[in-house]
Amino acid sequence: MTAVRPGVSDKRKTFFQLHQSGCFVIPNPWDVGSARFLQSLGFKALATTSSGFAWSQGRPDCGISLEMALDHLRHIVAATDVPVNADFQNGFAHDPQAVGEHVRQAIATGIAGVSIEDSTGEQARPLYDLDTSVARIRAARSAIDKAGGDVLLVGRAECFVAGRPDLPETLARLKAYAQAGADCLFAPGLRTRDQITAVVAAVAPKPVNLLVGAPGEFTVAQIGALGVRRISVGGALARAAWGAFMLSARAIAQQGSFEALREAPSHGQLDSLFHEPG
């Protein structure tokens, strides 16, 4: 008997429930294959990665179009049975009204959550001013509410990764986004316990997402003990995959050696992973 796949509404309800207590890892696939493998490991939710997807298309981070992003979301959502959070960059627009319209289109792909950054993508002005940033979050909130209100909104303060690693500014932005309707708050680039606990306290009781992009920072248990509700890895898994690919290819090209292929899974293992039950 074929199992009944959860519907969009069910996945969205599950996603909200995951944010109510405890701490969970929401890893970041960059294509359908990586998404299905992560699901097979038992992860309860997934989040797309703008950088990982862009690299898979031969483009730099933030080098994809709105249409590409929406098509990517449709494929990831359709291929998996767990909730998917969309890394939606800055909403692919500066103007709040346009952000709202683009969020509406993202909701239609079946996502369970959507993240909106306050980064402009411009070197001279890396962050939107606070009033504009808040208006953009409110526009995303309005689009979600008009669509039924069951998609989780993540407000991101990019200070620490946009060249302005200022904790007071980060806290002020996150608190403003929480008041503007963000359900979950996220400040990529936090590294210390003091930074993390300050963010958790500032927006409590709303949940906080922590980005872990390198080994040795914290364990899942340690992060959970700091009050963080969810943990993502951004483009780190995509970088790990690229690292293995680049190492193997360089060994062949530069040394004439195939030894690096020794760690690769077999053809049969991958076929088995992606086999569709009849």
C-alpha positions as MATLAB code, in Angstrom:
seq = 'MTAVRPGVSDKRKTFFQLHQSGCFVIPNPWDVGSARFLQSLGFKALATTSSGFAWSQGRPDCGISLEMALDHLRHIVAATDVPVNADFQNGFAHDPQAVGEHVRQAIATGIAGVSIEDSTGEQARPLYDLDTSVARIRAARSAIDKAGGDVLLVGRAECFVAGRPDLPETLARLKAYAQAGADCLFAPGLRTRDQITAVVAAVAPKPVNLLVGAPGEFTVAQIGALGVRRISVGGALARAAWGAFMLSARAIAQQGSFEALREAPSHGQLDSLFHEPG';
ca = [
       0.000    0.000    0.000;
       1.359    3.425   -0.938;
       1.798    5.763    2.039;
      -0.236    8.953    1.996;
       2.081   11.938    1.659;
       1.423   14.871    3.980;
      -0.257   17.851    2.380;
       0.950   21.433    2.431;
      -1.328   22.355    5.346;
      -0.086   19.404    7.408;
       3.542   20.298    6.772;
       2.938   23.891    7.791;
       1.261   22.831   11.031;
       4.170   20.505   11.772;
       6.636   23.319   11.130;
       4.982   25.653   13.619;
       4.905   22.848   16.191;
       8.647   22.276   15.796;
       9.235   25.874   16.880;
       7.220   25.573   20.091;
       9.797   23.819   22.279;
      13.160   22.091   22.246;
      15.863   22.523   19.625;
      15.954   20.975   16.153;
      18.388   20.998   13.234;
      17.053   22.240    9.907;
      19.776   21.350    7.363;
      20.103   23.001    3.976;
      19.909   20.955    0.748;
      20.775   22.571   -2.564;
      18.936   20.241   -4.961;
      16.329   17.472   -4.986;
      18.856   14.687   -4.409;
      20.427   16.314   -1.363;
      16.956   17.144   -0.012;
      15.780   13.561   -0.291;
      18.955   12.241    1.337;
      18.575   14.610    4.291;
      14.951   13.553    4.664;
      16.086    9.902    4.695;
      18.280   10.670    7.726;
      15.226   11.646    9.741;
      15.515   15.438    9.790;
      12.093   16.875   10.559;
      12.371   19.938    8.320;
      14.632   21.364    5.618;
      15.659   24.859    4.556;
      16.888   25.866    1.131;
      20.241   27.617    0.773;
      20.569   30.498   -1.665;
      24.332   30.025   -1.913;
      24.224   26.254   -2.369;
      21.584   26.484   -5.079;
      23.396   29.333   -6.850;
      26.664   27.343   -6.912;
      24.831   24.351   -8.377;
      23.797   26.651  -11.231;
      27.325   27.965  -11.764;
      26.462   31.328  -10.207;
      27.635   33.219   -7.104;
      25.474   33.600   -4.016;
      22.629   36.027   -4.704;
      23.201   35.461   -8.428;
      19.878   33.757   -9.115;
      16.652   35.348  -10.307;
      13.260   35.329   -8.626;
      11.971   32.910  -11.262;
      14.870   30.528  -10.628;
      14.275   30.677   -6.889;
      10.554   29.978   -7.201;
      11.145   27.045   -9.546;
      13.746   25.655   -7.129;
      11.273   25.891   -4.246;
       8.615   24.050   -6.231;
      11.015   21.197   -6.941;
      12.248   20.846   -3.340;
       8.731   20.986   -1.878;
       7.378   18.468   -4.395;
      10.244   16.036   -3.784;
       9.988   15.883    0.017;
       7.498   15.044    2.747;
       8.831   17.406    5.416;
       8.324   21.161    5.851;
      10.592   23.392    3.768;
      11.754   26.851    4.806;
      12.644   29.133    1.888;
      15.887   31.084    1.973;
      14.288   33.961    0.074;
      17.248   36.345    0.323;
      15.991   39.943    0.509;
      12.707   39.080   -1.169;
      14.234   39.808   -4.584;
      13.162   43.436   -4.256;
      13.947   46.632   -2.425;
      10.418   48.027   -2.278;
       8.228   46.594    0.521;
       5.214   46.196   -1.778;
       7.277   44.136   -4.224;
       8.629   42.035   -1.356;
       5.058   41.272   -0.334;
       4.120   40.233   -3.873;
       7.160   37.975   -4.172;
       6.423   36.375   -0.812;
       2.902   35.678   -2.076;
       4.414   33.846   -5.036;
       6.752   31.894   -2.745;
       3.839   30.808   -0.548;
       2.152   29.350   -3.629;
       5.061   26.887   -4.058;
       4.011   25.057   -0.884;
       6.755   26.215    1.474;
       6.177   26.126    5.229;
       8.440   29.051    6.108;
      10.121   32.007    4.430;
      13.149   34.059    5.498;
      13.553   37.728    4.598;
      16.939   39.447    4.976;
      17.674   43.116    5.603;
      20.733   43.020    3.336;
      20.650   45.240    0.243;
      23.379   43.417   -1.683;
      25.091   46.789   -2.212;
      28.613   47.308   -0.886;
      28.176   51.014   -0.201;
      24.927   50.448    1.707;
      24.927   46.853    2.970;
      21.747   47.092    5.073;
      18.387   48.752    4.585;
      17.676   51.459    7.153;
      15.590   50.219   10.047;
      12.314   51.826    8.971;
      12.577   50.313    5.498;
      13.578   46.934    6.939;
      10.562   46.910    9.231;
       8.263   47.895    6.371;
       9.604   44.979    4.345;
       8.898   42.525    7.188;
       5.404   43.969    7.579;
       4.787   43.504    3.852;
       5.865   39.869    4.091;
       3.637   39.441    7.156;
       0.678   40.909    5.313;
       1.196   38.588    2.340;
       1.289   35.575    4.655;
      -1.817   36.661    6.547;
      -3.746   37.220    3.318;
      -2.782   33.696    2.214;
      -4.086   32.115    5.409;
      -1.397   32.894    7.962;
       0.018   29.376    8.162;
       3.512   30.103    6.756;
       6.195   30.887    9.321;
       8.014   34.207    8.781;
      11.697   34.479    9.667;
      13.199   37.952   10.088;
      16.941   38.109    9.482;
      19.374   40.776   10.699;
      22.480   40.502    8.507;
      24.714   42.870   10.493;
      27.399   40.308   11.373;
      27.768   39.048    7.797;
      27.368   42.428    6.085;
      30.391   44.122    7.622;
      28.579   45.648   10.599;
      29.132   43.186   13.486;
      27.395   45.373   16.032;
      25.434   43.449   18.669;
      23.278   46.361   19.929;
      22.196   47.155   16.358;
      21.495   43.477   15.720;
      19.336   43.242   18.837;
      17.427   46.406   17.939;
      16.726   45.125   14.443;
      15.607   41.680   15.604;
      13.279   43.142   18.239;
      11.768   45.451   15.623;
      11.234   42.530   13.230;
       9.580   40.511   15.992;
       7.212   43.401   16.686;
       6.522   43.733   12.947;
       5.303   40.144   12.761;
       8.293   37.844   12.330;
       7.615   34.451   13.956;
      11.287   33.440   14.224;
      14.420   35.578   14.387;
      17.816   34.956   12.810;
      21.156   36.779   12.932;
      23.755   34.859   10.918;
      27.341   35.302   12.026;
      26.902   34.983   15.799;
      29.862   33.109   17.304;
      29.996   33.492   21.080;
      27.765   32.312   23.901;
      27.223   35.906   25.013;
      26.058   36.958   21.547;
      23.712   33.994   21.228;
      22.152   34.329   24.679;
      21.713   38.069   24.174;
      19.718   37.461   20.995;
      17.628   34.719   22.602;
      16.787   36.980   25.560;
      16.049   40.018   23.378;
      13.302   38.364   21.316;
      11.918   35.870   23.850;
       9.566   34.087   23.767;
       9.890   33.988   19.993;
      12.252   31.282   18.662;
      15.753   31.953   17.361;
      17.612   30.286   14.497;
      21.391   29.886   14.812;
      23.624   29.384   11.774;
      26.502   26.934   12.264;
      28.865   26.947    9.306;
      32.100   25.506   10.663;
      33.223   22.618   12.899;
      34.073   23.058   16.533;
      31.723   25.941   17.272;
      29.135   24.151   19.442;
      27.298   20.847   19.579;
      23.556   20.612   19.069;
      23.099   19.943   22.789;
      25.156   22.985   23.765;
      23.230   25.219   21.392;
      19.910   23.942   22.699;
      21.060   24.687   26.248;
      21.571   28.330   25.228;
      17.870   28.608   24.377;
      18.163   28.389   20.596;
      15.145   26.713   19.010;
      16.526   25.733   15.606;
      19.934   25.292   13.934;
      20.720   25.674   10.228;
      23.985   25.210    8.333;
      23.448   27.474    5.320;
      25.746   26.578    2.441;
      28.066   24.453    4.595;
      26.824   21.075    3.346;
      27.045   22.295   -0.252;
      30.598   23.487    0.440;
      31.443   20.077    1.911;
      30.127   18.373   -1.226;
      32.046   20.764   -3.445;
      35.160   20.114   -1.361;
      35.033   16.358   -1.970;
      34.318   16.874   -5.679;
      37.146   19.395   -6.101;
      39.627   17.201   -4.204;
      38.834   14.162   -6.380;
      38.866   16.101   -9.654;
      42.158   17.843   -8.843;
      43.790   14.534   -7.935;
      42.847   13.159  -11.350;
      43.872   16.314  -13.236;
      47.093   17.089  -11.379;
      48.350   13.726  -10.101;
      46.731   11.190  -12.394;
      45.390    9.516   -9.252;
      41.929    8.111   -8.648;
      42.498    7.389   -4.937;
      40.193   10.187   -3.795;
      37.283    8.299   -5.345;
      37.695    5.611   -2.692;
      35.330    7.471   -0.332;
      32.569    7.860   -2.909;
      29.324    5.924   -2.408;
      28.703    3.166   -4.895;
      26.430    3.455   -7.907;
      24.107    0.924   -6.270;
      23.939    2.833   -2.982;
      22.792    5.983   -4.729;
      20.325    4.135   -6.952;
      18.891    2.493   -3.849;
      18.574    5.832   -2.065;
      16.609    7.388   -4.897;
      14.556    4.347   -5.852;
      10.874    5.138   -6.088;
       8.745    2.369   -4.520;
       6.453    0.747   -7.043;
];
